[in-house]
Amino acid sequence: MKKLIAIVLSLVMVFAFAACAQAPVQKADDTTKAAAPAGDLKFDFTVKDIDGNEQKTEVAFSDGDTVADALVAAGIVEYSEDGLYNTVSGITYDWNETQTYWALYIGDEMASEGINTIKAEAGAAYSFVATK
């Protein structure tokens, strides 16, 4: 009888934990996005390396995209295994090797969140600045 109760309780706990698990978030497909087709919206993007050299480009995006969506699609940033964007415009900085990282700016202010959560805005100016 004790084994049966233990099995039943175990199953109840498994189902309870499964019910509490967070479902994966799926990005809406392009058919659900409103208004502008891909490429109709643009923002300015600047990369400033550790030596102060700047590369400026205009990045096209779709309504509802994050800054990350647009930069990855344009081939400007590469997502690394550690979950960071260490390579920007072909320039790689690894904190563990050089104590240098890419700081994200919106206009002249350092962003308080990452490019994965910031919705891209037409006409905005974003930049990655190499920072020690």
N, C-alpha and C positions, 0 to 999 in steps of 0.2 A: 504494500500500500504506500509506503514512504517513497518508493521508486516512482510510482505513478504520479504522486503529488509533485515530486521533484521534476519529472518530465513535463508535466502540465505547466508548472511555474516557469520552467526554462522556456517553453514555447511562448508563453504569454510575454515574457521579457523580450524575447527576440522580436515578436511582432510589435511590441511597444517601442523598442528602439528603432525598428524599421519605419514605423509611422512618424517618428520624430526626425528622421533623417531629412536633410534639406535636398529638394529636387534640384538637379542641375539647371542653371539659368541658360536659356537659349536666346540668342540674338534674333530679333524679328527679321524675316527675310525681306528682300527689297520690295516685294509686292505690297507689304503693309506700310512702308514708309510713305509719308505724305510729300507732296509738292515736287521738289526739284529732282530730276534724274541725276545719276552719278556724274560728277565733274562740273555741274553747273555752279556749285558753291566753291569758294576759294578762301584760303587764309594764307598769311605770310609766315614763313618759317625761317629762322636764322640759327645757324650752328656756329658757336664760337669756341675754338679749340683752346688749349692751355697756353698757347703762345699769342693769343689774341686775334688770330686769323679768323675771318668771318666768311661763311657761305650763306647766301640768301636764295630762297626759292619760294615760288607760289605753289601751294598744295591744293589740289582739287579734292572735294569730298561730297558725300551724299548727305542729305538731311537726316539727322539722327545719329550720324557717326560720331564716335569719340575721336579725340586727337590721335590716339593710338591707332584706331582703324585707318585713318587717313595716312598717317606716316608709314605704317607697315605696308599698306597697299601701294604707296608710292616708292617703296624700297629704300626709304630713308633711315628707318630704324630696324634693328634686328633684335628679336626677343631671345635672351640667353637662357640657359638651363637653370640658372639660379633665380629666375623670375624678374630679372632687371633688364633694362635696355642699356647694355654696355657699349654697343656699337651704334654710332650715329654718323650718317654720311660717310661710312667706311672708316671712321676713326674709333678705335677701341680703347677704352680706359677701364681697367680692372682695379677696383678698390683694394683688393688683397695684394696687388703688386705695386701700385703707384699711389695709393691713397687719394685717387682722383675719381670723381663721379660727375655725372651729368646732372646739373641743376636745371629744372624746368621753370621758365618764366612765362608769364602771361603779360604782355606789354612790358613794363619795367619792374614788375613785382614778381618775386618768387612765388610759385604756385604752392598752395597748401594741400594739394592732393595730386595724384599721379595722372599720367596721360590716359590710363585705362578708364578713368571715371569722368574726365572732363569732356563735355560735349563740344565738338568743334563749332565755332561760330564764324560765319562769313565776315570777312574783313578784319578779323582779329589778327593779332601778331603773337606768335608763340616762338620760344627759342629754347635751345639746350645750350647751356654754358658750362664748359669744363671747369670744375671747381676742386680745389684742394682743401 
